Amino acid sequence: MDVNAHGEDTNALRAEVHFLAALVDELMRKMLAAGTLSQVEMNEVEAAVARRVGGAPRAW
């Protein structure tokens, strides 16, 4: 177990973040396939998230 200065299990937290990211990715793919969101809307969501977290948006 890798514990940080706050006593948190960083490996478990990292695994949870990866799980949640994969879950969101699958949900977005299903929404795109079902026509719930358009490709333009998906790109808008990606851009908004990228701005919030300081990363580069992925293209849908």
Summary of the structure (lengths in Angstrom):
residues: 60
radius of gyration: 15.0
end to end distance: 36.2
largest distance: 45.0
contacts: 120
relative contact order: 0.10
helix: 67%
strand: 3%
